[in-house]
Amino acid sequence: MAALDLFAAQGYEATTVEEIVDVVGVGRRTFFRYFPSKEAVVFPDHRERVTEVVELLEAADETEAPLAAVGRTAELVLEMYLAEPEISLKRFELTRQVPSLRDTEIASIDRYQRVFARYLRHRYAGQADGELRAAVAASAVVAAHNHVLREWLRSGGVTDARTELRQALRFVTDTVGTAAGSDSEHVVVSVVRTEASPATVSSRIEGVLRELSDE
């Protein structure tokens, strides 16, 4: 938190490692033992979070619907942000101002999507177009999570992110769930052409979620 306050006060690029260690009260060697770079100070727990997500999905009951398992895991990722709202909001402001931090955040999101897709490929193995379905479904879940998280961050932590994510995940299940393997009994909503890429599906779903939240 002290480092984030320092970044906010004088700018990320202008802040040196020496200034950070002075504020935190540790030696330079100790700092680099825990943080390989200045960027790692802003995202100290991303790697651990991804590992936790992997472990949760590996332990998921095979009788649980595939998208339900991934959605439950996405809810946990959201909880990690909600558990420390002040830090999450400060980090959000930094990523808006510093392109390199935004790139790091995007790379982290990419890791979650790959983890979800790998799990869904396993669950959809043997189904027609199973790999494509896994990619589309993983992309849709990440789009739903990111939409809700961004709305919460932009609101200053005011919106009911937990409820909104549950609603967004229901939308994802209704949209891609049945086509991806009996996650829902609802009617599937056609939102994109069947040959659309996962990125296109993700973009479309996020757009529809935005429209729904504006109503």
C-alpha positions as a Markdown table, in Angstrom:
| # | Residue | x | y | z |
|---|---|---|---|---|
| 1 | Met | 0.0 | 0.0 | 0.0 |
| 2 | Ala | 2.8 | 2.4 | 0.9 |
| 3 | Ala | 4.4 | 1.9 | -2.6 |
| 4 | Leu | 1.0 | 2.5 | -4.3 |
| 5 | Asp | 0.6 | 5.7 | -2.3 |
| 6 | Leu | 4.0 | 6.8 | -3.5 |
| 7 | Phe | 3.2 | 6.1 | -7.1 |
| 8 | Ala | 0.0 | 8.0 | -6.8 |
| 9 | Ala | 1.7 | 11.0 | -5.2 |
| 10 | Gln | 4.7 | 11.4 | -7.5 |
| 11 | Gly | 4.0 | 9.2 | -10.5 |
| 12 | Tyr | 4.9 | 5.6 | -11.3 |
| 13 | Glu | 7.7 | 6.5 | -13.8 |
| 14 | Ala | 9.2 | 9.1 | -11.5 |
| 15 | Thr | 9.4 | 6.8 | -8.5 |
| 16 | Thr | 12.6 | 4.8 | -8.0 |
| 17 | Val | 13.2 | 1.5 | -6.3 |
| 18 | Glu | 15.4 | 3.4 | -3.8 |
| 19 | Glu | 12.4 | 5.6 | -2.8 |
| 20 | Ile | 10.2 | 2.5 | -2.5 |
| 21 | Val | 12.6 | 0.7 | -0.2 |
| 22 | Asp | 13.0 | 3.8 | 2.0 |
| 23 | Val | 9.2 | 4.1 | 2.4 |
| 24 | Val | 8.6 | 0.4 | 3.0 |
| 25 | Gly | 11.6 | 0.1 | 5.3 |
| 26 | Val | 13.5 | -2.8 | 3.7 |
| 27 | Gly | 16.8 | -3.2 | 2.1 |
| 28 | Arg | 17.3 | -3.2 | -1.7 |
| 29 | Arg | 18.3 | -6.8 | -1.7 |
| 30 | Thr | 15.3 | -7.8 | 0.4 |
| 31 | Phe | 13.1 | -5.8 | -2.0 |
| 32 | Phe | 14.3 | -7.7 | -5.1 |
| 33 | Arg | 14.0 | -11.0 | -3.3 |
| 34 | Tyr | 10.2 | -10.5 | -3.2 |
| 35 | Phe | 9.7 | -8.2 | -6.2 |
| 36 | Pro | 11.8 | -8.8 | -9.3 |
| 37 | Ser | 10.7 | -5.5 | -10.8 |
| 38 | Lys | 8.8 | -2.3 | -10.0 |
| 39 | Glu | 5.8 | -3.6 | -11.8 |
| 40 | Ala | 5.7 | -6.6 | -9.5 |
| 41 | Val | 5.0 | -4.1 | -6.6 |
| 42 | Val | 1.7 | -3.2 | -8.3 |
| 43 | Phe | 0.7 | -6.8 | -9.1 |
| 44 | Pro | 2.3 | -8.8 | -6.2 |
| 45 | Asp | -0.2 | -11.6 | -6.1 |
| 46 | His | -1.3 | -12.2 | -9.7 |
| 47 | Arg | 0.8 | -15.3 | -10.1 |
| 48 | Glu | -0.5 | -16.8 | -6.8 |
| 49 | Arg | -4.0 | -16.0 | -7.9 |
| 50 | Val | -3.6 | -17.9 | -11.2 |
| 51 | Thr | -2.1 | -20.8 | -9.3 |
| 52 | Glu | -5.1 | -20.9 | -7.0 |
| 53 | Val | -7.5 | -20.8 | -9.9 |
| 54 | Val | -5.7 | -23.8 | -11.5 |
| 55 | Glu | -5.9 | -25.7 | -8.2 |
| 56 | Leu | -9.6 | -25.0 | -7.8 |
| 57 | Leu | -10.4 | -26.2 | -11.3 |
| 58 | Glu | -8.3 | -29.3 | -10.9 |
| 59 | Ala | -10.3 | -30.1 | -7.7 |
| 60 | Ala | -13.7 | -29.4 | -9.3 |
| 61 | Asp | -16.2 | -32.2 | -9.3 |
| 62 | Glu | -16.6 | -33.7 | -12.7 |
| 63 | Thr | -20.4 | -33.9 | -12.1 |
| 64 | Glu | -20.5 | -30.1 | -11.9 |
| 65 | Ala | -21.5 | -28.3 | -15.2 |
| 66 | Pro | -18.3 | -27.1 | -16.9 |
| 67 | Leu | -19.4 | -23.4 | -17.1 |
| 68 | Ala | -20.7 | -23.5 | -13.5 |
| 69 | Ala | -17.2 | -24.6 | -12.3 |
| 70 | Val | -15.5 | -21.9 | -14.3 |
| 71 | Gly | -18.1 | -19.3 | -13.3 |
| 72 | Arg | -17.6 | -20.2 | -9.6 |
| 73 | Thr | -13.8 | -19.7 | -10.1 |
| 74 | Ala | -14.4 | -16.3 | -11.8 |
| 75 | Glu | -16.4 | -15.3 | -8.7 |
| 76 | Leu | -13.4 | -16.2 | -6.5 |
| 77 | Val | -11.2 | -14.0 | -8.7 |
| 78 | Leu | -13.6 | -11.1 | -8.3 |
| 79 | Glu | -13.6 | -11.6 | -4.5 |
| 80 | Met | -9.8 | -11.2 | -4.5 |
| 81 | Tyr | -10.4 | -7.6 | -5.8 |
| 82 | Leu | -13.3 | -6.9 | -3.5 |
| 83 | Ala | -11.5 | -8.1 | -0.4 |
| 84 | Glu | -9.0 | -5.1 | -0.7 |
| 85 | Pro | -11.0 | -2.3 | -2.4 |
| 86 | Glu | -8.6 | 0.5 | -1.5 |
| 87 | Ile | -5.7 | -1.4 | -3.1 |
| 88 | Ser | -7.8 | -2.4 | -6.1 |
| 89 | Leu | -8.9 | 1.1 | -6.8 |
| 90 | Lys | -5.4 | 2.6 | -6.5 |
| 91 | Arg | -4.1 | -0.1 | -8.8 |
| 92 | Phe | -6.9 | 0.7 | -11.3 |
| 93 | Glu | -5.9 | 4.4 | -11.4 |
| 94 | Leu | -2.3 | 3.4 | -12.0 |
| 95 | Thr | -3.1 | 1.1 | -14.9 |
| 96 | Arg | -5.1 | 3.8 | -16.5 |
| 97 | Gln | -2.2 | 6.2 | -16.4 |
| 98 | Val | 0.8 | 3.8 | -17.2 |
| 99 | Pro | 0.7 | 1.8 | -20.4 |
| 100 | Ser | 3.2 | -0.7 | -19.3 |
| 101 | Leu | 1.1 | -1.6 | -16.3 |
| 102 | Arg | -1.9 | -1.9 | -18.5 |
| 103 | Asp | 0.0 | -4.4 | -20.6 |
| 104 | Thr | 0.9 | -6.4 | -17.5 |
| 105 | Glu | -2.7 | -6.5 | -16.5 |
| 106 | Ile | -3.8 | -7.6 | -19.9 |
| 107 | Ala | -1.2 | -10.4 | -19.8 |
| 108 | Ser | -2.6 | -11.5 | -16.5 |
| 109 | Ile | -6.1 | -11.6 | -17.9 |
| 110 | Asp | -4.8 | -13.7 | -20.7 |
| 111 | Arg | -3.5 | -16.2 | -18.2 |
| 112 | Tyr | -6.9 | -16.7 | -16.6 |
| 113 | Gln | -8.5 | -17.2 | -20.0 |
| 114 | Arg | -5.9 | -19.8 | -20.9 |
| 115 | Val | -6.5 | -21.6 | -17.6 |
| 116 | Phe | -10.3 | -21.6 | -18.2 |
| 117 | Ala | -9.9 | -22.7 | -21.8 |
| 118 | Arg | -7.6 | -25.6 | -20.8 |
| 119 | Tyr | -10.1 | -26.8 | -18.2 |
| 120 | Leu | -13.0 | -26.5 | -20.6 |
| 121 | Arg | -11.1 | -28.4 | -23.3 |
| 122 | His | -10.8 | -31.3 | -20.9 |
| 123 | Arg | -14.5 | -31.1 | -20.0 |
| 124 | Tyr | -15.6 | -30.9 | -23.7 |
| 125 | Ala | -13.2 | -33.5 | -24.9 |
| 126 | Gly | -14.8 | -35.8 | -27.4 |
| 127 | Gln | -17.6 | -33.3 | -28.3 |
| 128 | Ala | -17.9 | -31.9 | -31.8 |
| 129 | Asp | -15.8 | -28.7 | -32.0 |
| 130 | Gly | -14.9 | -29.1 | -28.3 |
| 131 | Glu | -11.7 | -27.0 | -28.6 |
| 132 | Leu | -13.6 | -24.1 | -30.2 |
| 133 | Arg | -16.4 | -24.3 | -27.7 |
| 134 | Ala | -13.9 | -24.2 | -24.9 |
| 135 | Ala | -12.2 | -21.2 | -26.3 |
| 136 | Val | -15.5 | -19.3 | -26.9 |
| 137 | Ala | -16.8 | -20.2 | -23.4 |
| 138 | Ala | -13.6 | -19.2 | -21.6 |
| 139 | Ser | -13.5 | -15.9 | -23.5 |
| 140 | Ala | -17.1 | -15.2 | -22.6 |
| 141 | Val | -16.6 | -15.9 | -18.9 |
| 142 | Val | -13.5 | -13.6 | -18.8 |
| 143 | Ala | -15.4 | -10.9 | -20.7 |
| 144 | Ala | -18.3 | -11.1 | -18.2 |
| 145 | His | -15.9 | -10.9 | -15.2 |
| 146 | Asn | -13.9 | -8.0 | -16.7 |
| 147 | His | -17.0 | -6.0 | -17.5 |
| 148 | Val | -18.4 | -6.3 | -14.0 |
| 149 | Leu | -15.0 | -5.6 | -12.4 |
| 150 | Arg | -14.4 | -2.5 | -14.6 |
| 151 | Glu | -17.9 | -1.2 | -13.7 |
| 152 | Trp | -17.1 | -1.7 | -10.0 |
| 153 | Leu | -13.8 | 0.1 | -10.3 |
| 154 | Arg | -15.2 | 3.0 | -12.3 |
| 155 | Ser | -17.9 | 3.4 | -9.7 |
| 156 | Gly | -15.3 | 3.7 | -7.0 |
| 157 | Gly | -16.3 | 0.4 | -5.5 |
| 158 | Val | -20.0 | 1.3 | -5.2 |
| 159 | Thr | -21.7 | -1.1 | -7.5 |
| 160 | Asp | -23.0 | -4.5 | -6.3 |
| 161 | Ala | -20.3 | -6.5 | -8.2 |
| 162 | Arg | -21.2 | -9.9 | -6.7 |
| 163 | Thr | -24.8 | -9.7 | -7.9 |
| 164 | Glu | -23.8 | -8.2 | -11.2 |
| 165 | Leu | -21.3 | -11.0 | -11.9 |
| 166 | Arg | -23.9 | -13.7 | -11.1 |
| 167 | Gln | -26.2 | -12.1 | -13.5 |
| 168 | Ala | -23.5 | -11.8 | -16.1 |
| 169 | Leu | -22.5 | -15.4 | -15.8 |
| 170 | Arg | -26.2 | -16.4 | -16.2 |
| 171 | Phe | -26.2 | -14.4 | -19.4 |
| 172 | Val | -23.0 | -16.2 | -20.6 |
| 173 | Thr | -24.6 | -19.6 | -19.7 |
| 174 | Asp | -27.8 | -18.8 | -21.6 |
| 175 | Thr | -25.7 | -17.5 | -24.5 |
| 176 | Val | -23.0 | -20.1 | -25.0 |
| 177 | Gly | -23.7 | -22.7 | -22.3 |
| 178 | Thr | -26.2 | -25.0 | -24.1 |
| 179 | Ala | -24.1 | -25.0 | -27.2 |
| 180 | Ala | -21.1 | -25.8 | -25.2 |
| 181 | Gly | -22.5 | -28.8 | -23.3 |
| 182 | Ser | -25.7 | -28.7 | -21.4 |
| 183 | Asp | -24.9 | -26.0 | -18.8 |
| 184 | Ser | -28.3 | -24.5 | -19.1 |
| 185 | Glu | -31.9 | -25.4 | -20.0 |
| 186 | His | -32.7 | -21.9 | -21.3 |
| 187 | Val | -33.0 | -21.0 | -24.9 |
| 188 | Val | -29.7 | -20.1 | -26.4 |
| 189 | Val | -29.5 | -16.4 | -27.5 |
| 190 | Ser | -27.8 | -16.0 | -30.9 |
| 191 | Val | -25.4 | -13.1 | -30.7 |
| 192 | Val | -22.7 | -13.7 | -33.3 |
| 193 | Arg | -22.2 | -15.7 | -36.5 |
| 194 | Thr | -21.2 | -19.3 | -35.9 |
| 195 | Glu | -17.8 | -18.8 | -37.5 |
| 196 | Ala | -17.0 | -15.9 | -35.3 |
| 197 | Ser | -13.7 | -16.0 | -33.4 |
| 198 | Pro | -13.5 | -16.3 | -29.6 |
| 199 | Ala | -12.3 | -12.7 | -29.4 |
| 200 | Thr | -15.4 | -11.6 | -31.5 |
| 201 | Val | -17.7 | -13.5 | -29.1 |
| 202 | Ser | -16.0 | -12.0 | -26.1 |
| 203 | Ser | -16.4 | -8.5 | -27.6 |
| 204 | Arg | -20.0 | -9.0 | -28.5 |
| 205 | Ile | -20.9 | -10.4 | -25.0 |
| 206 | Glu | -19.2 | -7.5 | -23.3 |
| 207 | Gly | -21.1 | -5.1 | -25.5 |
| 208 | Val | -24.4 | -6.7 | -24.7 |
| 209 | Leu | -23.6 | -6.7 | -21.0 |
| 210 | Arg | -22.8 | -3.0 | -21.2 |
| 211 | Glu | -26.2 | -2.4 | -22.9 |
| 212 | Leu | -28.0 | -4.3 | -20.3 |
| 213 | Ser | -26.3 | -2.5 | -17.4 |
| 214 | Asp | -27.3 | 0.8 | -19.0 |
| 215 | Glu | -31.0 | 0.0 | -19.1 |
